[in-house]
Amino acid sequence: MRQLLTILGFVLVVVFLFAASKGDWSVSFLSLAAAIGCFVPIRRRMRELADERSKAENGARQLRYELAQREATFFENLSTAKSLPDLNQQVKSLVLAPDETCVLVSQYAKRVVSKERTQYVGGTAGVSIRVAKGVRVRAGGFKGEPVKTSYTEIADTGTVYLTNQRFIFAGANEVATIPLSKVASVRDDSDTVEIIQENRAKPLTIKLGEEFRGSVVASATLAMAQLEASGKGHRKR
């Protein structure tokens, strides 16, 4: 029906233009009014479809949020759980130990690294002095004071795996692993998680690609590290 109205509307627009070019204003106005009558329900239907799509997207987003909340709550109460999740079938291109169980997977993750850039501020070019034909010497110049600035960049993209033994970032270029026994602290900020390892100055920083997963990964990692510290990290599923 919408296609027929669209075709009819365009035909009426052509009639309007033709009639207007001939000076037949009555036909042109009637065809224009009819064309508008064809396009109005189409526009209304397009708005309805946009509203339906927006509601579906919001519903899916709300569902992802609720699932993330339930998952985070599970790990926050892990000490009272009877068994651990078993997601070993979702582990790809990674070898797990015989007694190792994957309890969480988060795809589309990115490893963020901190770097420093040094720039020289306040330098001068000096004076160029001619000492012989074709030979000049520059004197009196200096590079200025070095100023270091810190910045971050994406070093790798991959998947986060959390097992009952370690936190793993399996990227396209490398695999970064932190044993749960070495996890000193976990910080999360929206979609970014920092795993602080004992005796390491820089944390392992991961930007998660899945929405609402920051708090889940942080809660799960901290809970599994505490479980490992209590000696219950290798309990059976």
C-alpha positions in Angstrom: 0.0 0.0 0.0 2.8 2.4 0.9 4.5 1.7 -2.4 1.4 2.4 -4.4 0.8 5.7 -2.5 4.4 6.7 -3.2 4.1 6.0 -6.9 0.8 7.8 -7.1 2.2 10.7 -5.2 5.1 11.1 -7.6 2.8 10.8 -10.6 0.6 13.6 -9.2 3.7 15.7 -8.7 4.6 15.3 -12.3 1.0 16.2 -13.3 1.3 19.3 -11.1 4.5 20.4 -12.7 3.2 19.8 -16.2 -0.1 21.6 -15.5 1.7 24.5 -13.9 4.0 24.8 -16.9 0.9 25.0 -19.1 -0.8 27.6 -16.9 -3.6 25.2 -15.9 -3.7 26.3 -12.3 -6.8 24.5 -11.3 -5.4 21.1 -12.4 -2.0 21.9 -10.9 -3.6 22.8 -7.5 -5.8 19.7 -7.4 -2.9 17.4 -8.3 -0.7 19.1 -5.7 -3.4 18.6 -3.0 -3.8 15.0 -4.1 -0.1 14.4 -4.0 0.1 15.8 -0.5 -2.7 13.5 0.5 -0.7 10.6 -0.7 2.5 11.6 1.1 1.0 12.4 4.5 0.1 8.8 5.4 3.5 7.7 4.2 5.2 10.2 6.4 3.0 9.2 9.3 3.9 5.6 8.8 7.6 6.4 8.6 7.3 8.1 12.0 5.5 5.1 13.4 8.2 2.8 12.1 10.9 5.1 13.6 9.2 5.0 16.9 8.8 1.2 16.8 12.5 0.9 16.0 13.5 3.3 18.8 11.3 1.3 21.3 12.9 -2.0 20.1 16.4 -0.6 20.5 15.6 0.8 24.0 14.1 -2.5 25.0 17.1 -4.4 23.8 19.4 -1.9 25.7 17.4 -2.3 28.8 17.6 -6.1 28.5 21.4 -5.9 28.2 21.5 -3.6 31.2 19.4 -6.0 33.3 21.5 -9.0 32.3 24.7 -7.2 33.2 23.3 -6.2 36.6 22.3 -9.8 37.3 25.7 -11.1 36.2 27.5 -8.5 38.4 25.3 -9.4 41.3 26.1 -13.1 40.9 29.8 -12.4 41.1 29.4 -10.0 44.0 27.7 -12.8 45.9 30.1 -15.5 44.6 31.1 -16.6 48.0 27.6 -18.1 48.5 27.3 -19.6 45.0 27.3 -23.4 44.8 29.1 -23.6 41.4 31.0 -21.5 38.9 29.8 -20.8 35.3 31.5 -22.9 32.7 32.1 -21.0 29.4 35.0 -23.2 28.1 33.1 -23.8 24.9 33.3 -20.1 24.1 37.1 -19.9 24.5 38.8 -19.6 21.1 42.5 -19.7 20.1 43.5 -20.1 23.7 44.8 -23.1 25.6 43.4 -23.6 29.1 44.9 -25.8 31.8 43.1 -29.1 32.5 41.6 -27.8 35.7 40.9 -24.3 34.4 37.4 -23.0 33.9 36.4 -19.9 32.0 33.7 -18.0 34.0 33.3 -14.8 31.9 33.9 -13.8 28.3 33.8 -10.2 26.9 34.3 -9.7 23.2 35.4 -6.6 21.2 37.8 -5.5 24.0 40.7 -3.1 23.4 43.9 -2.9 25.3 44.9 0.7 26.2 48.5 1.6 26.8 50.0 4.8 28.2 52.9 6.5 26.5 54.9 9.7 26.9 55.9 12.3 24.3 58.8 14.7 24.8 58.7 18.2 23.2 61.2 21.0 23.6 59.8 24.4 24.5 61.5 27.7 24.4 64.4 26.9 22.1 66.1 29.2 19.6 67.5 28.6 16.2 70.7 30.5 16.8 72.8 32.4 14.2 74.2 31.0 11.0 77.7 32.2 10.3 79.5 31.8 7.0 83.1 30.5 7.6 84.0 29.6 4.0 82.4 29.4 0.6 79.5 26.9 0.8 80.2 26.3 4.5 78.1 27.8 7.3 78.1 27.1 11.0 75.1 27.6 13.3 75.9 29.0 16.8 74.1 30.1 19.8 71.0 27.8 19.4 69.5 25.5 21.9 66.6 23.1 22.0 64.9 24.5 25.0 63.4 22.7 28.0 62.0 19.2 27.5 58.3 18.9 28.4 56.8 15.4 28.7 53.2 14.8 28.0 51.3 11.6 28.6 48.7 10.1 26.2 46.9 6.8 25.6 46.4 4.8 22.5 44.8 1.5 21.5 47.5 -1.2 21.3 45.5 -4.3 20.5 41.9 -5.6 20.0 40.7 -8.9 21.2 38.6 -10.8 23.8 38.7 -10.8 27.6 38.6 -14.2 29.3 38.3 -14.6 33.1 39.0 -18.1 34.5 39.3 -19.5 37.9 43.0 -19.0 37.6 43.8 -15.9 35.6 42.6 -12.7 33.8 43.4 -13.0 30.1 43.3 -10.5 27.3 43.7 -12.4 24.1 44.5 -9.9 21.4 45.3 -10.1 17.7 49.0 -9.3 18.4 49.6 -10.7 21.9 48.1 -12.4 24.9 48.3 -10.6 28.3 47.8 -12.7 31.4 47.5 -11.9 35.1 47.2 -14.7 37.6 44.4 -14.2 40.0 46.9 -14.6 42.9 48.7 -11.5 41.6 45.7 -9.2 41.3 46.1 -6.4 43.8 43.2 -4.3 42.9 40.6 -3.7 40.2 39.2 -0.3 39.1 36.4 0.4 36.6 35.2 3.6 35.0 32.2 3.2 32.7 33.5 0.9 29.9 37.1 0.8 31.0 38.7 -1.7 33.5 42.1 -1.5 35.1 43.7 -4.6 36.6 46.4 -3.6 39.1 49.0 -6.4 39.5 51.4 -6.8 42.4 54.8 -5.3 41.9 53.8 -3.8 38.6 53.9 0.0 38.1 51.4 0.1 35.2 48.0 -1.6 35.3 46.5 -3.7 32.5 43.9 -1.3 31.0 41.1 -2.7 29.0 38.4 -0.8 27.2 35.3 -3.0 26.8 33.3 -3.0 23.6 30.2 -4.5 25.0 27.8 -2.1 26.7 27.4 -2.2 30.5 30.3 -4.8 30.8 32.7 -2.6 32.8 31.2 -3.2 36.2 30.6 -6.9 35.4 34.2 -7.6 34.4 35.5 -5.6 37.4 33.2 -7.3 39.9 33.9 -10.7 38.5 37.7 -10.3 38.5 37.7 -9.0 42.0 35.4 -11.8 43.2 37.5 -14.5 41.5 40.7 -13.0 43.0 39.2 -13.1 46.4 38.0 -16.6 45.9 41.5 -17.6 44.8 43.0 -15.9 47.9 40.6 -17.9 50.1 41.8 -21.2 48.5 38.4 -21.9 46.9 39.3 -20.8 43.4 39.8 -24.3 42.0 36.6 -25.8 43.4 34.6 -28.0 41.1 31.8 -26.7 38.9 
